[in-house]
Amino acid sequence: MTAPRLTVIGGYLGAGKTTLVNRLLAGATGERVAVIVNDFGSINIDAELIRSADKDTVRLSNGCMCCSASDGLAAALARLCARADEIDRIVIETSGVSEPGKVAKNAHGFRLPLDAVIVMADAEQLPAQASNRYVGDVVRRQLAQADLILLNKIDLVGPEALARAREEILLNAPRSPVAETTAANLPLVLLFASHGLRDRTDGNFDDLLAEPSAHRHEASYESWVVERGQPIPRAEFEAMANNLSAQAIRAKGHVQLAEGPDVRHLYQQVGRRWTLSEDGVWDVGTAGTRLVAIAIRDAPMAG
């Protein structure tokens, strides 16, 4: 039995990993893909893709699967490897504060041939993130561990800011090829054409991993949930969002507005920028506002 090939997708909070994974699932043709999600929020899979759910695995109508890593990455990999005859490729979406090179090395213990570690970066946020005293080490290490970097959200920046983001990548990952994207939109074949970039059949991951960091990433962050059972007037929600964006570095979830309570809205926030967009209608019994936020512990809040 041929083992599924492995692709690891990393990048800091809000870089666009989930958007890329959704594009991958929606556009998957001719390859049976299983995705492991290991982020602080749940994946937003388009409803028309979902066929059925079996415990932590969601079966998709296009032959793909999505598997939660809520009980640990090793457990999720073991579940999928036990069904290797159904899968051509496993894609791991790592946590926004993890080191994707380490995830790839751990996954190698399951004898999965690795195509590439792909790291996404937010063109608007990258320079400030890389120089931030609290998160800079994480961001720089993620870039250094990339076989391929996707510089995302280039539509949000001007030429000077884009140049600064490019310089940051060149400083931390001078040998990694870079693709620039808007909303993680690129031909998916490019993600898998990276097969052969590195030969790690001998288990050597030294090119991915810098000296170990003594910093405990999980101790640097805190997360919380904002829930409202009743529809919220738009003006009240906008005030809430402005307050949340001054506290959290990343937040996402669904919102029920009083002006059209039958419409589900998707909230996305990275840094001080937030958006609210229509996202279909509510499934039975799911209406309400529920946001997941993450912040840097003990960091001064934005004014």
C-alpha positions, 0 to 999 in steps of 0.5 A: 500500500502506498502511503499518502503524500503529506503537505503542511500549511503553516503561518501566523494567525490570520494569514489565510490558512483556512481560506487556502484549505477551503480553496483546496477542498473546493477545487480538489479533482482527481486526488483524494485529500484528507485535511487535518485542522489544528487551529484555534478555531474550526474550519469553515467548510462550505456546506455544499461540500459536506456529505456526512460526519463520523466522530471527528472526521467530516466526509466531503462530497468530492471524495475528500475528508476533514479531520479534527486534531482536537485530541492531538495531531498524532491521534488524527494522523493515526486515524487517517493512516489507518484508512490510507487506501482511501487517501492520496494526500494528507494536508495539515493546517497547523496552529497559527502559533506552531512551528510547521517544520516541527509538525512535518518532522513529527508527521514523518514518524508515520512514514508519510513522504513530505512534499513541502512545508508551505507557510502563509504570511499576511502582507499587511501585518508581516513587518510589524509581526516579525518585529514584535517583541512578543510574537516576532520569534514565532513569525520569523521561525515559521518563515525560516521553516518554509519550502514555499511561502505564500505572501497573501493579502497583497491587495490590502497594501501599497507598493511600499508596504509590499516591499517591506513584506518582501524584505522581511521574507528575504531576510528570514527565508532567503532560499524559499520561493515566494508566491504572492496572492489575494485571498489565497487564490492561486492554481492549486497545482502549484502547491503540489508541484513542489514535490521534490523540493527536498528529499527527506526520505532519510528523515533529515529535517535539519534544513527546516529546524533552527536551534530549539526555542526555549520560549513556550508558545502556549504560555504566551497566548490566551483565548476566549469565546464571546457568545450572545444568544439574542440577535445584536443590532448592527451598531452595537456589534460594530462597537463590540468589534472595535473593542475586540480588535483593540484587545485580540490579535485574531478573532473569527466566528459567526454573528446574528444581527438584529437587522436580518436575523435569518442571515448568518454573518461571518466575522474575521479580524486580524489586528485592527482590521475586521470584516463582516460578510454574509455567509448563508443561512443558519442551520437549525438550532445554530443561530446566535453569535459566537466568536473565538478570540486570541490575544498575547498574554500580558501584552499592552492593549492597543489604544 
